[in-house]
Structures are given as C-alpha cells and as structure tokens.
Amino acid sequence: MLKRIIVTTLAIFCIFALMGCTSKGSTADKKKASDSSPAPQPRQLSSETYYMLSYDATEDEIYENADTEFPSMYLVDENGNKKSDFTRDLKEFLKEKDIKAELNTYVQYYEPTTNIFYAYLWTKDAEGDGLYAIDVNSKKLKQIISGDDFDTVKYIDYYKDKLYIGVYNYNKPCDEFVFTVSDDFTFTRIKNENNIIKNENYFPIPNTFKSCFKIQQFSMARAFDELGYVVLQSKSNDNEESLIQIFPDNSRKKIDSINIIDDNILYYDKEKIVYTKLNSTGDESFLDIYKLYLKTNKTKKILTTDYHSVVEVSNNKMNYIDGFSLYEFNFEENETKLVFSNEKKPGVNIELTQCYQIQNDNFFVCFLNGADIKFHRIDNAGEQAELVDIDCPIGEVSNYKYGTVLPGHSETKCPFCNTIISTYDYELFQLSDEHSKYASKINRSLKGKMDDFLNKKFEIEDESRCELHNEEYFINAYEEMKLKGVEILNDKFLTVTMNEYYYGGGPHGTYYTEQYIYDLETGEELSMKNFFSGSEDEFKVLIAENAKENYVNNNEDYSFTSEDDAYNAVKNGASIDSTYIYYAKDHFTYCFGIYELGAYCEGEYRIDVPYEELNGNTKLTRVK
C-alpha cells in the first residue's frame, strides 16, 4: 500500500551526471581516458561508518507530521547515535538539483563502508526508471542499472573494491551485476567471474535475512570465499533440483530436505541451513524453525514463532518477536534470551516487520513517547533494558494527541462444555478535557458503544453443538474494533474512525470502517442529517450523481457496467443514516462496504463529495 507514487521529472543535471554510467557500462567504456591519463582511483572506504534506520508508514497508520513522500530515514553511527535526518537531506539534495522522483521503498539500501545510498527511482527523465546511486554529501547521483534490465533487487554488497548487485527477474534469467566504483563517482560494469546464474533458471539466496523484504548485504563472491558455497533456488517449483548447493568449481549438490513450496531459507553457514515451515491453523499462522546439518543431512526443529515475527538472522543468531517483545535465539547454544520486553499499545498501529531494527549489533525499536512515534535505541538488552531517545521521529499519533486509548476485551463460553466460542477486542478512545468542556459527555457515549460491542452473546440452546466445540479443527469466532484515527475538524467537530474485522471460519474474514462524529461545542453525536438539509431522496441523488461522474472519469469503475448502472446501484443502496460516512477537511466520503455493491474481491466502494455540493460551504458546517 504505497502512497507515494509521484510521476516526476529528472532535470538536465541528471543527464550529465548519468553520462559514463549505463546499465551495461557502455558509456563508461566510451569515455575512457587516454593512456596518458591517470587511472580512476577506487572509492575510498569511509573513515566513519554509518547505518540506516528506515520506517515506511502505511495508510492504516495515522501519523500526523509524518513525511508523505519518503520513508522516515535516519543515519546512525557505530554506537547507535543519530548522525543525520537522511530523508531531509535527500529531499533537499533532490530539490537543489531540480530532481523530482518517487522512491520505491522496497528497493533501497545504504552501503555503510562507502556511504552511498542505492535506491530505485521512478522518473520521466530520458534515463528513465532504475537503480540509482546517491551520495548526498558530495551532491552526486547516477543511474547504474536501467529499470528495463531487472525487476527487483535482492542484494547489494561492496566487497574487495567491487560493487555486487543481485537482481531478480520474473521472465528472464536473474543476474548479478558487478561494478568498479571510483572516487569521482564513476561506475564501470565489469565481467562477473562468478555469474553462474546468468543463463540458468536459478537465483541465489542470501545467507542472512532481514524482515520487510529489505535488501541483504550479500554477494556470491563473498559467500564462496567465506562459506565455500552458495544456495541456489529454482524459479520453477516443478524442477527436480529445486534447491542446490553450488561450489566455486561449479559442482553442485541437491538439497533434498527442504521443500521450496512450503519452506523458506533464513540463514546458512559452513555447517547448517536454517529454514522455516509454515504452520497454519484456521485464521492463524505460525512458523516452525528448523536446522539442517549439512554434514549428516539431518534436520531438527528448534522453535516455533508467530508468522512474520522474524526480524533478522545473521551471525548464528535469530532475532524474533513473540507477542510484542524482542528475543534472540543463538543457534550454537540453542538458547533464547530476552532483548526487550514490550506490549501492544492500544490505538497505535506499528507494523511489526518494521518495529524492531538491528544495525551494527545495536537494537532499535519504534516506540510511542507521549503522542510521538520515534526510533529508540535499546541499551542493556534483557530484563533491565533501557530505551534511549535518539531524536529520530516517525510521526505523531492523533489518538494520543487528543486523548488516550483504553483496551476492552470479552469472550463468550458455551454454557454446557465451557469452550470459548467467541472473543471480542475493542480500542476505546477517550477525549481529553482540554479539547471540549463536554468531553465527559462524549466519552460516555463512546464507552457505551464499546459496552454494546463487548456484550454481544452467542445463544447456545442445548448441548448439540458441544461435540463440534471439542473438535480439533474448531475455530472460535473473533471480532475486533480497532481505533484507526481521531481528528478535530474546524476546531469544532471530533471524528473517531474505527476499523472492524470479523472472522468466523472460512477462507477469509470480513471488514468495514465506521466513523462517529461529535460536536465539541455541545457534546452531541451528529449524523449526516445535521449537515444536509434536503430529503433522503435528494441525498441519494447527490451520492448517485457523484458515482456516475466517477464512472465517466474512470471509464471502468468498480463492477458497474455503465454510468446508468453506477447511478442506479448507488442510488438504491445509499442512505442518509449510514455510519459508513467519513468526514474530512473539505469533503466527505460515502462508503459501501464489501458485498453491498460487488464481490468481496472488489472491496469497498468509496465516493468523495465536496462540502460545497452538500450544503454550499467549503468546510464542514452544521445546518441543523
């Protein structure tokens, strides 16, 4: 759910800067100096090494004051102290050079020994999309691989004065590009002596792992030198040799114990391969972690973790999340130790795959401090761990800016067999007194909604269903109402937006978004009838006309077959009493939930309507 797709242009600076560096290195070869010219000097390693912390907020994370174009990126030194705000520096650099580009947050890597940032940029420049090298300090930028030459980047490594970039391609062989990098920021592609995958249907698996699809520090050259082999995986699941070890002399050995359809490799070294098996039960998924001993070809299960819980695996250690706490498992000692004890904060939607980050053996966590989400360094890992604020903010959480959030929970048990048959979770927002003298009235209303939700009951009339309740595959129903965000509009109206999710079995759950709106000057809960003076039918027409316009502008909008179909379906389904209406600064959004107008896969259908069309005002205004 990337929200930063910006169609942009690279200025003339880039055209000159990119001369001497194409995806094939041909321009650089044409620009070679004469024999009397001094040879370019290799890029000097930095005297100071820096590492990057990066957090890319999703649409479900309501962070005010957060950057909406780039991830929150910071450089820290070897001790985990802040060096600079890299997002700010990068944006200033691009603005100074009149470069406008979107950053693909899945393809970014900061190389610490040379202090070069590599990122995929989407542009409209003559050079086009591709992987760029950026040196913010020296104000240099170059495209080093054209976007036409690869689909995504899997790893980057600066090893023995050479830059290695491993790319994955879906419809053609994968590749590993090798460049020399000179001090004048010239990238020259050279022959890769180890490029055994160039004409094969395999791709190399890095021997370490980082969560959230982050690029690994890896190269086949380094792996051959340090481990003596590389693991290759087939791009085709029906290949009899889907997973192999390949050695420097190009000899190969099939790995039979790991199934690439169900298993994923996390880590390997000279003695073992660590991999996961997915273990799914109903709506829950877990990962079973195994070790494959290469000498004996025997496997051993070492632990089970939550799905998407693994943060990083390297140097014979695996850091993973259990609940919301961070743990470290040592593969040699087969022991687990606590790194940082943490709990879920209600009303804060931090993505777990980005919550914890590890750089140069320093641990970092995204943590709520007041109303601000910030990177904090974890010192004295373990029971006595301490958090150090290193001044790396990600954004402000509106739920805590305007008040606080309290958790609510309930469950229903079968009165005959005592089996839990349904559970409910709720996040209750409570407004601070400073924002309204009617805060207590508003809070009572909000709490009443939580009480109604948590007091739902399943009626069980007799013992006939107890046999089902005791089956191994029985799944109790689960429903939650999570606080998405709180906003104050025009210093007068409070909106509280809730995300609902329900699962009661089957292939997927259901969801919807609901919003409550209150007048801060009276404490009243309001509805659309307070903002629209017309009739129910006139409101239906207003929504339908906008749906018709959406269809015309978008040609094929949702599942409608024509503009008349869009008009009629929306007019018949719309209601002025709907709670699926969301109020913003200059418009409101009318939402049809899943299944109301189309299939589940089509999701919700939303229509934005300016306030001017609602009641003639440019901002939200009560009319009664």
Phi, psi and omega in degrees: 000060179283135186247013189245033182281104185241114179283120192218182186228135171269134185278183186301330179308316184295324183298317177288321182295329185275349176297132182099002181209099172242176183296337181254358179076008186293320180298319179298321180294321180293334184264014182300142179287162178292168184299334182279347181282145178294143179290144178301139180274139179300151178303126180283138177292143184291142176289333177240133183256133180235156182229156186252136166255136184216133177225125180248103183290142180266174180294338180277354181256109185272090179248110175286153180066010178275152177293131183262356183251326183231159171296163172280108185240132179225146172261137176236155181273188185297335180265002178084019176264147183297132173261312183197162172273099187289326178300314179299313182296321180293317180295321178295320179297313181294322179293319180299323181268007182056042179253123178242118184207153176261140181264125173282109187291346178275346180236084176210142183204130176258116182275113192287330186282337179245355181055046175245135179260127179249131183206148174276124179245135171266125183218173172248010182294162179303326178288334174077191179293155176164184178271124183245148171256133184229127173245099185295323184294316181267003177060048180235144179214137177213141170279129181249336173221128178291146177298340178287344188262001179197163178260317176205161180259132180260325182204157177220141181208132170256107191223125179052050176065022177229145178260123179249132179228114179266125182242147177252133178237137184279321187246013176206167183302149175289172185208158171232110179277143177232133180229151161265146181237122182261167182294338178271015176069035173264130178249117181243120180285135179234170181292137177265110182291340183253015187280069183281353182261356189306317183245027182235166182266043180232161171221145181283142177260124176301150183272005174229171184221140170228142184289170174062035174059028182287146181292138183266154169273108186195150169204153178295326180297314179296318181296318178297320181290316189268328184249334181089001178196169174228143174269127176249140177242138179289144175282350181246129181289341183265010177286130181296328176252070187286337182221124184221154165267134175237140188249165184304331179274010179074008173286157189223155178218125182288141176256103186276336192280350184242129181258115186290344179288319184253343189245155176225133179279131178258327191196147169207152176219201184292331187259335191207165170235129178256130183216167182243152170237132179283131180236104184251137175224109181061236182266008181246146179228140179229164176242124171267127183260130181235154170246132172253117179275118188293327183290322184255349183060028178257148180248155179214128175284132185248329174188170177238136180230168174292152176298141182063026184263344184283125183266309182202144175228119179192160175051043177066021180224147175237123175260128184217164183255131173237115191071251172230008180266154181258133179234161177233126177251128180263118184292329181285318183268350183053044182231147177249138175226150179285135173260311181207126178274127186217156178230155175293128178265117181299139179083005178237117185254074177273129180289121186298327182293345177245352187300315179251137177223149183232126178222122178053045179067010172263135179261139179228149178222142172277120191223143179281124178235102189071244175252006185254134169270126181222156166287131173237142173276140179262113177258154178055057183310138180127202182298330182259023183301144179236145177261134178243120177286115183257017175061051177234078184286149176253319178171175182257135180267113185297330181301328180259349174289323184256357180175218179221172183228132181242141180274149174227144183211143173208164177211155178243132178248150175294127183291350183258320181245357176067017177282138176290122182249347176202144176228149183225138175231143185217144173246114185262120174274137175232121185285140176285147183299331185295342184265348177191139176286353176255023182302319182295323177295316179296318182294324177296321179295316180295320179294325177299324177294319178296316181299318178298321181292314185286342182266012175296145182225143169269126180273117177249111188278328182208188185273007186297335183263359182295327178298318177295319182300331183264004176288148182298327184272002182295134179239123178284148179294147180224134178220139180221149171237108182255139180286115180277315182185158179233139180216146172249120183257132176057024183058021187226327186242135177256127174246136178236114186254130184239138172259125178253141176222137179226136174224126179230023184111169180094186186288337182200164176270186176237161184210159169200168178238132183235146180228136175252143180229136183232149173270116183291341182272346180230342183081003182286144166276131186253171174217179180301332180297341177278349184242350182232124186267355182278186181275172176301316182294322178295325177293318178301317180296318179303312180293318182295321179297321178290324176295320178296317178296320177301317181296316180297316182289325183261001179066289178246102185245122179058218184260010182290149181260344180198170178293328176291323177297317178298315181298310186291318181296317182288319180298320180289330185266339185287150177214138179290343180266005182298141173266002177265045177242128185242127184262132178237191187292317185236006181201169169239159180242126174262129186240133168260127182288174179301143180077346182292319181237347184203188181287164180303319185295341180276347175072201180281154175244123186239142181232122177268133181231122179297148179298332179300325178283339181282310182211016175085002180255151181276347177226168184299122185219131176288140174246349175194000000 
